Amino acid sequence: MRKLLIMGLFLTCCYKDHLYVQQEWVDRNFLASTHVNTPDPRQACPPEGQRLLIAWRFPMNMVDAGLSLDLTVRLWDNQEEHFIRPITQSHGHAAFNFFDHKRILTYKIDILNAQGEVIEVWEHQFWTKLIDVDRSSSAVSSQPKQGSVMEMP
């Protein structure tokens, strides 16, 4: 009886976190053929860079009402890449690759409902809102030019 009660609690509980995010490096060791010495045409030019793995699990009634994943990734050169993907299944995953010498600095994931309202947020621990300062109107020669990086003393 006690096991039935505990199992009933787990089945009726609501879960709080709907998102799982993982950031990983991809290189030649990512290919299975590297470890088992099998022929692989990708060994000639293996993937190299980073990727962001996002998994979700939402109640079906929320998915039926319309959800979308809104991903903003800031790279080390302060460029931002923006992705929007509809969520059509209650649980699933997506992989976003950043190869060709693109390095992820930070990222933010918003889950939006059909009305465009944010219902859940996942922020990388270094995420901050990007402040874009227009320096062209009052440029002084001692200030860095737009697009350059200013080092802190």
Disulfide bonds with the S-S distance in Angstrom:
none
